[in-house]
Amino acid sequence: DDGHVIDLVKDQLPELQLSEEDRQKNLELLEEAKKVSDRFLQRRGRRSTCSLTESPT
């Protein structure tokens, strides 16, 4: 059990050690992924263009 807890802590460390630049890149990648998934959803007709412009998220 102790080993499992330590593993969880280790898993969180890399994120905390990210530099500002790395975090910015991560955010940009997330935004890109969101845009792509939005486009994908729109193409499948799950979202109307109206709701897309109304809510950017």
Secondary structure, 3 states (H helix, E strand, C coil): CHHHHHHHHHHHHHHHCCCHHHHHHHHHHHHHHHHHHHHHHHHCCCCCHHHHHHCCC
